């Protein structure tokens, strides 16, 4: 059984990871401001490509690294990656006007952030589930709520620090919290015992015994997995349109810097609140129904954002709040459906879905820049995104075809020997 300090530290890691993850999008108006970094739309979008590459790589390699080095070491490496990202962002500020130096520093920073995300998030999800074997669903829900709270707080902190004339306060704050978290975590044992799990149905022809794990590791990817992967790509695109481009879209509505930050804050706040809400009401409102309805809600919101008249930032804030609700339950439910449907490869579903989610993230983060450079306005890109969300809605019926609602909205982390230190 874990100590209270270990459990609280892992919860704190979720909050801090959320803050670090949204630091760059929260500073989007600063990164593109003429008097600061002066990044073009294309440069701003391309800045996230290293993040996608490292996040996908570490998500896929994390389990293997854990088996070799131990779960605590992987978790600490993730914190170190986040800290390096914040330090590089801080350093870039002092050479912001020298594009030849500042931009490579930003690329290196997002690469470190992607690695930090890919290593930290799976580790803390598995730790918290193993630390609370009698309340796995609740503990994972709390952790993800704290992660979401961190994403909502980042733009709030930017607004506060900008008003103080020191926007750099956000990465400084995040770096300070990461240092404290790293030092505290280093002193804790962080040894997790696997939580009891229901027995999984054996695949046809599967044999028990020492060689079973090796044979399962060689199980080919089921064809149905690619349906889940496609959904994850579309979802990643839709979430990133809101998460990375909302503040810049608010500029077209003549919003103030505070209003633009508020739009990003309410998006992440509603994403988090929606995940909690749908987990709580699952008994009365089946998760499968939410899975089918939310993409179409999101499609309608994208169409609304595209049609908003200039000079109405209040409507923009409301629209991005609704977009957060539309995104809320889709990613965790995709993983939950996959783990319950693809039992032969259930242990790798989460990593695979997250990897393709990151691919969608990259398409939206990078692809929007060239579209804007070609003269397509951001509202028009949001209009195009409505079709992507509608396609995701149609695909939801293939993902959840003839499936009951998952037992839990938030998927239970699959135990891995990676969290056995010393193995």
C-alpha positions as CSV (number, residue, x, y, z in Angstrom):
1,X,0.0,0.0,0.0
2,X,1.3,3.4,-0.9
3,X,2.0,6.2,1.6
4,X,-0.2,9.3,1.6
5,X,2.8,11.4,0.5
6,X,3.2,9.2,-2.6
7,X,-0.5,9.5,-3.6
8,X,-0.6,13.3,-3.0
9,X,2.7,13.7,-5.0
10,X,1.2,11.9,-8.0
11,X,-1.9,14.0,-7.9
12,X,0.2,17.1,-7.7
13,X,2.1,15.8,-10.8
14,X,-1.1,15.7,-12.7
15,X,-1.9,19.3,-11.9
16,X,1.6,20.5,-12.8
17,X,1.7,18.5,-16.0
18,X,-1.5,20.1,-17.1
19,X,0.0,23.6,-16.5
20,X,3.2,22.7,-18.4
21,X,1.3,21.1,-21.3
22,X,-0.7,24.3,-22.1
23,X,2.0,26.8,-21.5
24,X,2.9,27.2,-25.2
25,X,-0.7,27.5,-26.5
26,X,-1.5,29.9,-23.6
27,X,1.3,32.1,-24.8
28,X,0.2,32.0,-28.4
29,X,-0.6,35.7,-28.7
30,X,2.8,36.6,-27.2
31,X,4.7,34.2,-29.5
32,X,3.0,35.8,-32.6
33,X,3.1,39.4,-31.4
34,X,5.2,41.7,-33.6
35,X,7.0,43.2,-30.7
36,X,8.0,39.9,-29.3
37,X,8.9,36.6,-31.1
38,X,6.9,37.7,-34.1
39,X,6.2,34.2,-35.3
40,X,4.1,33.8,-38.4
41,X,1.1,31.4,-38.4
42,X,3.2,28.8,-40.2
43,X,6.1,29.1,-37.8
44,X,3.7,29.0,-34.8
45,X,2.1,25.8,-36.1
46,X,5.4,24.2,-37.0
47,X,6.7,24.8,-33.5
48,X,4.6,21.9,-32.3
49,X,5.9,19.3,-34.7
50,X,8.8,18.3,-32.4
51,X,6.3,17.9,-29.6
52,X,4.2,15.5,-31.6
53,X,7.2,13.4,-32.7
54,X,8.6,13.0,-29.2
55,X,5.1,12.5,-27.6
56,X,4.3,9.7,-30.0
57,X,7.7,8.1,-29.7
58,X,7.7,8.2,-25.9
59,X,4.1,7.0,-25.6
60,X,5.0,3.9,-27.7
61,X,8.3,3.2,-26.0
62,X,7.3,4.1,-22.5
63,X,6.4,0.6,-21.4
64,X,9.7,-0.9,-22.8
65,X,11.7,1.8,-21.0
66,X,9.8,1.1,-17.8
67,X,10.6,-2.6,-18.0
68,X,14.3,-1.8,-18.4
69,X,14.8,1.1,-16.0
70,X,11.8,1.0,-13.7
71,X,8.6,3.1,-13.5
72,X,9.9,5.7,-11.1
73,X,12.8,6.4,-13.4
74,X,10.5,6.9,-16.4
75,X,8.3,9.2,-14.4
76,X,11.3,11.3,-13.2
77,X,12.6,11.4,-16.8
78,X,9.2,12.8,-17.8
79,X,9.4,15.5,-15.2
80,X,12.9,16.3,-16.3
81,X,11.6,16.7,-19.9
82,X,8.9,19.1,-18.8
83,X,11.4,21.1,-16.8
84,X,13.8,21.3,-19.7
85,X,11.0,22.7,-21.9
86,X,10.2,25.5,-19.4
87,X,13.9,26.4,-19.0
88,X,14.4,26.6,-22.8
89,X,11.2,28.8,-23.1
90,X,12.6,31.1,-20.4
91,X,16.0,31.3,-22.2
92,X,14.4,32.0,-25.6
93,X,12.7,35.1,-24.1
94,X,16.0,36.8,-23.8
95,X,16.8,36.3,-27.5
96,X,13.2,36.6,-28.7
97,X,14.1,39.2,-31.4
98,X,16.9,37.1,-32.8
99,X,14.8,34.6,-34.7
100,X,17.8,32.5,-35.8
101,X,18.4,31.6,-32.1
102,X,15.0,31.9,-30.5
103,X,13.1,29.7,-32.9
104,X,15.4,26.7,-32.5
105,X,15.1,27.1,-28.8
106,X,11.3,27.0,-29.1
107,X,11.5,23.9,-31.2
108,X,13.8,22.2,-28.7
109,X,11.4,23.3,-25.9
110,X,8.4,21.7,-27.5
111,X,10.4,18.5,-28.2
112,X,11.2,18.3,-24.5
113,X,7.6,18.9,-23.6
114,X,6.4,16.2,-25.8
115,X,8.8,13.7,-24.3
116,X,7.7,14.9,-20.8
117,X,4.1,14.4,-21.6
118,X,4.6,11.0,-23.2
119,X,6.5,9.6,-20.2
120,X,4.8,11.3,-17.3
121,X,1.1,10.9,-18.1
122,X,1.0,7.1,-18.5
123,X,3.2,6.7,-15.4
124,X,1.0,8.8,-13.1
125,X,-2.2,7.1,-14.4
126,X,-0.7,3.7,-13.6
127,X,0.7,4.8,-10.3
128,X,-2.5,6.3,-9.0
129,X,-4.5,3.2,-10.0
130,X,-2.0,1.0,-8.2
131,X,-2.0,3.2,-5.2
132,X,-5.8,3.0,-4.8
133,X,-6.7,-0.6,-5.6
134,X,-10.0,-0.3,-3.8
135,X,-11.1,2.8,-5.7
136,X,-9.3,2.7,-9.1
137,X,-12.0,4.5,-11.1
138,X,-12.4,7.3,-8.6
139,X,-8.6,7.9,-8.2
140,X,-8.1,8.0,-12.0
141,X,-11.0,10.4,-12.4
142,X,-9.5,12.7,-9.7
143,X,-6.1,12.6,-11.4
144,X,-7.5,13.4,-14.8
145,X,-9.6,16.2,-13.2
146,X,-6.5,17.7,-11.7
147,X,-4.6,17.3,-15.1
148,X,-7.5,19.2,-16.7
149,X,-7.5,21.8,-14.0
150,X,-3.9,22.5,-14.8
151,X,-4.7,23.0,-18.5
152,X,-7.4,25.5,-17.5
153,X,-5.1,27.4,-15.1
154,X,-2.3,28.0,-17.5
155,X,-4.1,30.7,-19.6
156,X,-5.3,32.3,-16.3
157,X,-1.7,32.5,-15.1
158,X,-0.7,34.1,-18.4
159,X,-3.4,36.7,-18.0
160,X,-2.3,37.5,-14.5
161,X,1.4,37.7,-15.4
162,X,0.8,39.8,-18.5
163,X,-1.2,42.3,-16.4
164,X,1.9,42.5,-14.2
165,X,4.1,43.1,-17.2
166,X,5.9,39.7,-16.8
167,X,4.4,37.0,-19.0
168,X,7.5,34.9,-18.4
169,X,6.1,34.3,-14.9
170,X,4.1,31.3,-16.3
171,X,7.1,29.2,-17.4
172,X,9.0,30.4,-14.3
173,X,6.1,29.2,-12.1
174,X,5.9,25.9,-13.9
175,X,9.6,25.3,-13.7
176,X,9.6,26.1,-10.0
177,X,6.8,23.6,-9.4
178,X,8.5,21.0,-11.4
179,X,11.7,21.4,-9.5
180,X,9.9,21.0,-6.2
181,X,7.9,18.0,-7.6
182,X,11.1,16.3,-8.9
183,X,12.9,16.7,-5.5
184,X,10.0,15.4,-3.5
185,X,9.4,12.5,-5.9
186,X,13.1,11.6,-5.9
187,X,12.9,11.0,-2.1
188,X,9.8,8.8,-2.3
189,X,10.0,5.1,-3.0
190,X,7.2,5.1,-5.5
191,X,6.8,1.4,-5.5
192,X,3.5,0.2,-6.8
193,X,1.9,-3.2,-6.5
194,X,-0.5,-4.1,-9.3
195,X,-4.1,-3.5,-8.5
196,X,-6.4,-6.5,-8.8
197,X,-8.0,-6.7,-12.2
198,X,-10.8,-8.7,-13.6
199,X,-9.7,-11.7,-15.5
200,X,-9.5,-11.0,-19.2
201,X,-11.0,-13.5,-21.7
202,X,-8.3,-15.6,-23.2
203,X,-7.9,-15.2,-26.9
204,X,-8.5,-18.4,-29.0
205,X,-5.6,-20.7,-28.7
206,X,-3.9,-18.8,-26.0
207,X,-1.8,-20.8,-23.6
208,X,-1.0,-20.1,-20.0
209,X,2.5,-20.3,-18.7
210,X,5.8,-18.5,-18.8
211,X,5.8,-18.1,-22.6
212,X,2.3,-16.6,-22.7
213,X,3.4,-13.0,-22.2
214,X,5.9,-13.3,-25.0
215,X,3.3,-14.7,-27.4
216,X,0.8,-12.0,-26.4
217,X,3.5,-9.4,-27.2
218,X,3.7,-10.8,-30.7
219,X,-0.1,-10.6,-31.2
220,X,-0.8,-8.8,-34.5
221,X,-2.7,-5.6,-34.5
222,X,-6.4,-6.3,-35.1
223,X,-7.9,-4.7,-38.2
224,X,-10.5,-3.1,-35.9
225,X,-7.8,-1.1,-34.1
226,X,-7.5,1.2,-37.1
227,X,-11.1,2.4,-36.6
228,X,-10.1,3.5,-33.2
229,X,-6.9,5.1,-34.6
230,X,-8.9,7.0,-37.2
231,X,-11.2,8.3,-34.5
232,X,-8.3,9.4,-32.4
233,X,-6.7,11.3,-35.3
234,X,-10.0,13.2,-35.9
235,X,-10.4,13.9,-32.2
236,X,-6.8,15.2,-31.9
237,X,-7.5,17.5,-34.8
238,X,-10.7,18.9,-33.3
239,X,-9.3,19.3,-29.8
240,X,-6.2,21.1,-31.1
241,X,-8.1,23.5,-33.2
242,X,-9.6,24.8,-29.9
243,X,-6.6,24.3,-27.7
244,X,-4.0,25.9,-30.0
245,X,-5.9,28.3,-32.1
246,X,-8.7,29.7,-30.0
247,X,-6.8,32.7,-28.7
248,X,-5.7,33.7,-32.2
249,X,-9.3,33.2,-33.5
250,X,-10.6,35.5,-30.7
251,X,-8.4,38.3,-32.1
252,X,-10.6,38.3,-35.2
253,X,-13.5,39.0,-32.8
254,X,-11.6,42.0,-31.5
255,X,-11.2,40.4,-28.2
256,X,-8.8,41.8,-25.5
257,X,-5.9,39.7,-24.3
258,X,-7.9,38.8,-21.2
259,X,-10.9,37.7,-23.2
260,X,-8.7,35.6,-25.5
261,X,-7.1,33.9,-22.5
262,X,-10.6,33.4,-21.0
263,X,-11.7,31.6,-24.1
264,X,-8.9,29.0,-23.8
265,X,-9.5,28.7,-20.0
266,X,-13.2,27.9,-20.4
267,X,-12.4,25.4,-23.2
268,X,-10.1,23.4,-21.0
269,X,-12.3,23.9,-17.9
270,X,-15.4,22.6,-19.7
271,X,-13.4,19.7,-21.2
272,X,-12.5,18.7,-17.7
273,X,-15.9,19.4,-16.2
274,X,-17.5,17.4,-18.9
275,X,-15.4,14.3,-18.2
276,X,-16.3,14.4,-14.6
277,X,-20.0,15.1,-15.4
278,X,-20.4,12.2,-17.8
279,X,-18.6,9.9,-15.4
280,X,-21.0,10.9,-12.6
281,X,-24.2,10.6,-14.7
282,X,-23.2,7.4,-16.6
283,X,-25.9,5.5,-14.7
284,X,-28.7,7.6,-16.1
285,X,-27.1,8.9,-19.3
286,X,-25.2,6.0,-21.0
287,X,-21.7,6.8,-22.0
288,X,-22.3,5.2,-25.4
289,X,-25.0,7.8,-26.1
290,X,-22.7,10.6,-25.1
291,X,-20.0,9.2,-27.4
292,X,-22.4,9.4,-30.4
293,X,-23.8,12.9,-29.6
294,X,-20.8,14.9,-28.6
295,X,-19.1,14.9,-32.0
296,X,-22.2,16.4,-33.6
297,X,-22.4,19.0,-30.8
298,X,-18.8,19.8,-31.6
299,X,-19.6,20.1,-35.3
300,X,-22.3,22.6,-34.6
301,X,-20.0,24.6,-32.3
302,X,-17.4,24.8,-35.0
303,X,-20.0,26.0,-37.5
304,X,-21.0,28.6,-34.9
305,X,-17.4,29.8,-34.4
306,X,-17.0,30.2,-38.1
307,X,-20.1,32.4,-38.3
308,X,-19.5,34.6,-35.3
309,X,-19.7,38.3,-36.1
310,X,-16.6,40.5,-35.4
311,X,-16.9,42.5,-32.2
312,X,-18.6,39.7,-30.3
313,X,-15.9,38.2,-28.0
314,X,-18.5,37.2,-25.5
315,X,-20.1,34.8,-28.0
316,X,-16.7,33.5,-28.8
317,X,-16.0,32.6,-25.1
318,X,-19.4,30.9,-24.9
319,X,-18.7,28.9,-28.1
320,X,-15.3,27.7,-26.9
321,X,-16.9,26.6,-23.6
322,X,-19.4,24.5,-25.6
323,X,-16.5,23.2,-27.7
324,X,-14.9,22.0,-24.4
325,X,-18.0,20.1,-23.5
326,X,-18.1,18.6,-27.0
327,X,-14.6,17.3,-26.6
328,X,-14.8,16.2,-23.0
329,X,-15.6,12.5,-22.9
330,X,-14.5,11.4,-26.4
331,X,-10.8,10.5,-25.8
332,X,-11.2,8.6,-22.6
333,X,-14.2,6.7,-24.0
334,X,-12.3,5.8,-27.1
335,X,-9.6,4.2,-25.0
336,X,-12.2,2.5,-22.8
337,X,-14.1,1.0,-25.8
338,X,-10.8,-0.1,-27.3
339,X,-9.6,-1.9,-24.1
340,X,-12.9,-3.7,-23.8
341,X,-13.3,-4.6,-27.5
342,X,-9.7,-5.4,-28.5
343,X,-9.0,-7.8,-25.6
344,X,-6.1,-9.5,-27.4
345,X,-4.1,-6.2,-27.4
346,X,-5.8,-4.3,-24.6
347,X,-2.5,-3.5,-22.9
348,X,-1.4,-1.5,-25.9
349,X,-4.6,0.2,-26.8
350,X,-4.1,3.3,-24.7
351,X,-0.6,4.0,-26.0
352,X,-1.7,3.4,-29.6
353,X,-4.8,5.6,-29.3
354,X,-2.7,8.4,-27.7
355,X,-0.1,8.1,-30.5
356,X,-2.7,8.7,-33.2
357,X,-4.4,11.4,-31.1
358,X,-1.0,13.1,-31.2
359,X,-0.9,12.7,-35.0
360,X,-4.2,14.6,-35.2
361,X,-2.8,17.2,-32.9
362,X,0.1,17.7,-35.3
363,X,-2.1,18.0,-38.3
364,X,-4.2,20.7,-36.7
365,X,-1.2,22.5,-35.1
366,X,0.9,22.6,-38.2
367,X,-1.6,22.4,-41.0
368,X,-3.5,25.5,-40.0
369,X,-0.5,27.7,-40.4
370,X,-0.1,27.1,-44.2
371,X,-3.8,27.5,-44.7
372,X,-3.7,30.9,-43.1
373,X,-0.6,31.8,-45.2
374,X,-2.6,30.9,-48.2
375,X,-5.2,33.5,-47.3
376,X,-7.8,31.2,-45.6
377,X,-9.0,32.9,-42.4
378,X,-9.2,31.1,-39.0
379,X,-13.0,31.3,-38.9
380,X,-13.0,29.5,-42.3
381,X,-10.7,26.8,-40.9
382,X,-13.0,26.3,-38.0
383,X,-15.8,25.9,-40.6
384,X,-13.8,23.1,-42.3
385,X,-13.3,21.6,-38.8
386,X,-17.1,21.2,-38.5
387,X,-16.9,18.6,-41.3
388,X,-14.1,16.8,-39.5
389,X,-16.2,16.7,-36.3
390,X,-19.2,15.3,-38.2
391,X,-17.0,12.6,-39.7
392,X,-15.9,11.7,-36.2
393,X,-19.5,11.5,-35.2
394,X,-20.2,9.0,-38.0
395,X,-17.1,7.0,-37.1
396,X,-18.3,6.8,-33.5
397,X,-20.9,4.3,-34.6
398,X,-18.2,2.0,-36.0
399,X,-16.1,2.3,-32.8
400,X,-19.0,1.5,-30.5
401,X,-20.9,-0.8,-32.9
402,X,-23.0,-3.3,-30.9
403,X,-21.1,-2.4,-27.7
404,X,-22.5,-1.6,-24.3
405,X,-21.3,1.5,-22.5
406,X,-17.8,0.9,-20.9
407,X,-17.7,0.0,-17.3
408,X,-15.9,3.2,-16.6
409,X,-15.6,6.4,-18.6
410,X,-12.0,6.8,-17.7
411,X,-10.0,3.7,-18.7
412,X,-8.2,1.8,-16.0
413,X,-4.5,1.8,-16.7
414,X,-3.2,-1.6,-17.6
415,X,-0.7,-2.8,-15.1
416,X,2.8,-3.2,-16.5
417,X,5.9,-4.7,-14.9
418,X,7.4,-1.4,-15.9
419,X,6.4,-0.1,-12.5
420,X,8.4,-2.7,-10.6
421,X,11.5,-0.8,-9.7
422,X,14.7,-2.8,-10.1
423,X,13.4,-5.2,-12.8
